[in-house]
Amino acid sequence: MKNTTKRSAGEQLKKGEARTATGQQYAGLLNQHQAIQSAAAYPQLAMIAASQANPQTRAVVKEALQTPSAAAYFAEQASPEAKRTATLSARELEFFEVGRRYANTDYLTDLQAMEGDNLLREAIRIQNLQNWLLFGIKQQLQESNIINGQQLGLSAAQEFRPLLQQKRQQISAGVSRNG
């Protein structure tokens, strides 16, 4: 993540340099640049956070695995770490919950064999299809946000690097006038 969005456009000033008018302008530009870099990094940080195993999912997984079709889907789709710990990340849980109901042929076979409340079951299938499609759209948006964040980071570095270098040269030359 650090190599894709957190690009430095300038160095930190020494105390004496920061007290000059030009130094204060430089510090302001650097702060503005760092705020843009923070915004650029957010989509990746959110995805990384959503990829960490969550011990609270253990109970959900345990309950779901009591159903043979869900157990089969878990065995086929879960990551080696999820299988080892019986925990899922937020991203894995979302994938599992949607996929085990819609993209799992064992579940579809189970659903066809169920009796009573067929209309309700059909509504569940349709809802699960919608969830699956929305999940795919969400993944695409996350990927686009990561790319947009990377582009924002590159753009900010290109814009701020020359400004910060110019201010740095003024500081080094002892120029402290406003300008």
Residue pairs with C-beta under 8 A, 6 or more apart in sequence:
1 41
1 44
1 45
1 48
4 44
4 150
4 153
5 37
5 40
5 41
5 44
5 149
5 150
5 152
5 153
6 37
6 40
6 41
6 153
7 37
7 153
7 154
7 156
7 157
8 157
9 30
9 33
9 156
9 157
9 160
9 161
9 164
10 26
10 29
10 30
10 33
10 160
10 161
10 164
10 165
10 167
10 168
11 168
12 30
13 23
13 26
13 27
13 171
17 23
17 26
17 171
18 24
18 26
18 27
20 171
20 176
21 176
21 177
21 178
22 167
22 170
22 171
22 175
22 176
22 177
22 178
22 179
23 167
23 171
23 176
25 167
25 178
26 164
26 167
26 168
26 171
29 160
29 163
29 164
29 167
30 160
30 164
32 160
33 156
33 157
33 160
33 164
36 152
36 153
36 156
36 160
37 153
37 156
37 157
39 149
39 152
40 149
40 150
40 152
40 153
40 156
41 149
41 153
42 149
43 142
43 145
43 146
43 148
43 149
44 146
44 149
46 142
47 91
47 142
47 146
50 89
50 90
50 91
51 89
51 90
51 91
52 89
53 81
53 82
53 85
53 87
53 88
53 89
54 87
54 88
54 89
54 90
54 93
55 87
57 87
57 88
57 89
57 93
58 85
58 86
58 87
60 88
60 93
61 74
61 82
61 86
61 87
61 88
61 96
62 86
64 70
64 71
64 74
64 96
64 97
64 100
65 71
65 74
65 86
67 110
68 106
69 100
69 104
69 106
69 107
69 109
69 110
70 100
70 104
70 107
72 104
72 106
73 96
73 99
73 100
73 103
73 104
73 106
73 107
74 82
74 83
74 96
74 100
75 83
77 95
77 96
77 99
77 100
78 88
78 92
78 96
79 92
82 88
82 89
82 92
88 96
94 135
95 135
98 128
98 131
98 132
98 135
99 132
100 107
101 107
101 124
101 125
101 128
101 131
102 125
102 128
102 129
102 131
102 132
103 132
108 125
111 121
111 124
111 125
114 121
170 176
